[in-house]
Amino acid sequence: MATITNIAAAPSKSSYHRLDPAHLKRRHRSEWFYRTSGFTAILIGISFLCMIITSIVWKGWSAFLQTNLTLEVFLDKEQINPDGRTDLITLHKGNYRQIARNSLYKQLGFSKNPPLATRRQLNKLLSRGVDVQIRDYVLSNPSVIGQTIKIPVLAHGNVDAFMKGSISRNTPSDRRQLNDQQVEWVDKLHAGGALYRDWNWGLFRFGASSQPETSGLRVAIIGSFFMMLIVIVLAVPLGVAAAAYLEEFAPKNWITDIIEVNINNLAAVPSIVFGLLGLSVFINIVGLPRSASLVGGLVLTLMTLPTVIIATRASIRAVPPSIREAAFGVGASKMQTLFHHTMPLAFPGVLTGTIIGLVQALGETAPLLMIGLVAFVVDAPSTPLDPSTALPVQIYMWATSAERGFVERTAGATIVLLAFLIIMNAVAIILRRYFERRW
Amino acid sequence: MLFTVLVLIVFGFVAFIAGVARAKAVAKINSNAKMHSRIRYHGTYCLIWATIPALFATLVLSAATHYTIDVIIKTDFPRDVRQLSKSKQAVIMGQVRFLSNKIKNLRLYKDISARKAEQILKAKSVIVGDSPPFYIIEAAYKHASLESLSFWIIIGVTGAFSLVGLLLALARIQPRLKARIFVETTMMVGLILASIIAVLTTIGIVGSVLIESINFFQRVSLDNFYLGTVWDPRFTSADSNRGEGQFGFLPLLWGTFYISFVALVIAVPIGLYAAIYLSEYASSSFRCFAKPLLEILAGIPTIIYGFFALISFGPFLRDAGAMVGLNISSTSVLTAGMVMGIMIIPFMSSLSDDIISAIPQSLREGSYGLGATKSETIRRIILPAALPGIVGAVLLAASRAIGETMIVVLAAGIAANLTLNPFESVTTITVKIVSQLTGDLEFNSPQTLAAFALGLTLFVVTLMLNIYALYIVRRYKEQYD
C-alpha cells in the first residue's frame, strides 16, 4: 500500500501521470521474486519427497532378492539316525549342519576332509540357518534319508552382499569380508549354476534372527495386523458413537465444551506420551503382558480415536439439515433419524477418516517402544497376547543394529511399510471418489 | 474370554429372534390393542437383556478369577521366591503363564502328574535345555487346571445371566411395553459412555504420568531436575548403592529447542512460500498436482524419516562438511533439525494455505482495484491479515517438532550436550524418554521414573502451545465469519 500512497502523495502533477520507470521495474521485480520463490519452495518440497523415496528404494530393492545355493545334499544316515528310528525327537537331533558342510566340500571338489583352516573358510559360505532348512526338509519327508538330493539353501550374508555388489571385488582382500580364496569358490559355484539369485520369500517368512539372511518380517507383519484389527474393532465404534453423541445430542454446556477441547487437544498430544500411558496403565496397573500386540493395539486405539471422532463429526455436520427435518417430519425419533438417515449419508466420510487414522496408527513407532514391542521374537505370535513386534518397530530395531548386513533389510522393510501405506491411502481415495456426494 | 464373547453374540442373535417371535404372538392375541413399539424393538429389547448383564458378569468374573488364580499360585511358591522383589516375581509369573499356556494347548492337565507333564513338554521341545525349577512347572500345571476350571465357571455364570435375562425380557413383552424408548435410552447411554472414553484417556494420561512424576520428585528435588545442567542418570548396578545419578533437565530442553528451531527455520519459509504460491499464483491444475504430492510428505511415518536421516542424510552432510573443512558428526543438530524440517513442511503449508484461503476475496479485490500488484497485495494485505493464523500455525508446528520422537532417536544422538555448535550431536526430551524406558526395567527406580517426569513436562509444554495456538487461530477466524 505504501507504494500506492507514495504515488498519490507525489508532489508534481506530471509525475502523477507518468510512472517512474525505475519504480515500475522494482515492482515487477518484486512480483517476479514472489512468484519464483513460491514455486521454488514447492519444488524444494517435492524434491525432498523424491530424494527420500529414491534413497530408500535405491538402498532397499535388493532386499527382495536373496542368493541361494543348490546343494547336492547326501542325507547321511550316520549323521541323522544311526539307530534307524524316525520319531520326531531323533530326527530333530540330527547333525544337519555337518551334512550341509560335507556336501559343500564335495561340490567344490574337496576330498572328505580338507584342512581345518580351509574348512573354516568354506563354512563361511553357508548361512547359519542352513541346518534348519535341511532339517525341515527331512522332517517333512523322512523317507529321503540315505539319498542324495538337490536342496536349495541360503548362502551366507556376505556371499549375498558380494553377489549384489555391495562387497566390491576391487577392495583389497584383507579388508573385504570375503577373502580371495572365498571369492574364487563363489565364482566357481556361480559359474556352475549352483549359486543363483531368487525372489526373497524369507523376508516375509522368517522372524527375528542375528543373521541378516535368516531374519524377516513375519512376526512384525502379524503383530501389526493384530494391532490394526484391534484398532478397527475398538476405535471405529467408539469414535463413531462419541462423534454422533457430541454432534447430534450433546447439550451445549461446560461439560461438553470440556470434552470438545479435550478431543482437539488429544489429537495433538505427542505420541510418546501415549506410550507412557500404556506402560503405566495397561501394563503396570491392569497387568497385561509386555511386548503383547494387545497392549499396542489399545494404545494405538486411544491415539486413533480423536482422528476418527473429528472426521466423523465433520462428515455428520456436512449432511444437510433438510434430511433430518424430513425424517422428523414423518415422525422419526432422534435416534432413528441418526441411524436410519444421517449416519448412512455420513458413512463415506467416516470411512475415509478411519482409513487415515489407521494409516497413522500403522506407521506409529514411539509409543510402541515404551510398551516393550522392541523384542527379539523368533516365533510368529498366534494370539494378540503373545510377544510380538510391529513393522515400524522392526525397522527401528534393524536400523539400530550394529550388523552392516541389516541396512539392506531395513530399507526393504521400509519399502514394505510404504507399500502397505500406499495401498491403504489408495483405497481411501478410491472409496472417496466412489461415494462422493455433493449437496 | 473371546470365546465367551462369541457365545454371547450368538446368544444375542437367538434372543432377538425369540423376542420378535414372542412380540408377533402377543400382537396377534391382543389384536384390538395397538403395540406401542414396532416388533423389531421388542427383539432388540430381548437382545439387550440377554447380552449386556451377561457381558458385565463375564468381565467382572474374568478379572476376579485371573486375580484369584495369581494369588493362589503365588502362595504356593517356595518361601525364598516369595521374598523376591516384585519385578522378579513378575518374571517368574511370566514363565508360569507361558508354560501354563503350552500345557493347556497340549491338554496335559488332565489325568497326569506334573512330573509327567514336564517330560512331555521336554519331548515336544517346549522346554529346551535345562528345565526351570520344578516349582515353576508345578505352578504352571496348577495354573492350567485352575484356568480351565475358571473357564467353565465363567461360561456357566454367563450362560445363566443370559438365560435369566432373556426369560425376564420375554415375560415382559406386551402391547404397552415401551420397547423403543428402552432401546433408545440404552443406545444413548452407550453413546455417552463412548464420548467419556476420550476424557478418560486424558485423565489417564495426566493421572498416570503425574503419579509417577510425583514419585520421581520425592527422590530427586524439583530444582535439581529443572535447573540441573548435567544429565547422567547412571544406571545403578546391583552391587553399588552409591549415587543415584544426576538428572539435569536443561541440556535436554536445550537440545529439544535447538533442533525444533532448526526445523522451523527450514519449514516455516518453505511451507509459507509454498502456501502463498498455491493459493495466490498457482493454476488450479498445478494446485491439484502439487498439493497432494506435498501432503504425501506428511503421510510418511517418522521412522522412515529417521532412517533416511541415519542412512543417507547424515552421512551426506558429514561428507559435504568434510569437503569444505567442517567437522560435522553424522548425528547432529543440523541433520535431525533439517530432516524434521522436511517433515513439517507439509504441515506448515497446508495450515497456512487454509488460513490464506479463508481471507475474504473482497480484501484482495479492493487492493487490486487500487492498482496494487499481486505481490504487493500479498505483502501489504494478505500477510498482515493472516498473521495471527500464521503465528498459530508456527506454534502448532513447533509443538509437533518438540514432541517428535523417531527422527531424533535415530538422528540426534544420545549425548546430553549443552552446545551451540549445530554440527555436534545433542539429545532431546523424547530421546531420553525412549532410552530410559527400553530394555530391562526395574520400575520404581529414579532412572525409570525420570521418563515420566520428562513425559509430564513434554505434555504440559505441548499442551500449552496447542491451546494458545488454537486460541489465536479461533479468535482470528471470528473476524471474518
Interface residues (C-beta under 8 A of the other chain):
Chain A: M1 A2 T3 I4 R27 H28 S30 E31 F33 Y34 R35 S37 G38 F39 T40 A41 I42 I44 G45 I46 F48 L49 M51 I52 S55 I56 K59 I89 H92 P237 L238 G239 A241 A242 A244 Y245 L246 F249 A250 I258 I259 V261 N262 I263 N264 N265 L266 A268 V269 P270 S271 I272 V273 F274 G275 L276 L277 L279 S280 V281 N284 I285 P289 L302 L305 P306 I309 S333 K334 M335 V359 L362 G363 E364 T365 A366 L369 M370 V374 P392 I395 Y396 A399 T400 V407 T410 A411 T414 L417 L418 L421 N425
Chain B: G94 R97 A123 S125 R180 E184 M187 M188 G190 L191 I192 A194 S195 I196 I197 A198 V199 T201 T202 G204 I205 S208 V209 I211 E212 P269 I270 G271 L272 Y273 A274 I276 Y277 L278 E280 Y281 A290 L293 L294 I296 L297 G299 I300 P301 T302 I303 I304 Y305 G306 F307 F308 L310 I311 S312 I342 I345 P346 S349 S367 L370 G371 A372 T373 K374 S375 E376 I378 R379 R380 I381 L396 S399 R400 I402 G403 E404 T405 M406 V409 L410 T430 I433 V434 L437 T438 F443 A451 F452 G455 L458 F459 T462 L463 N466 I467 L470
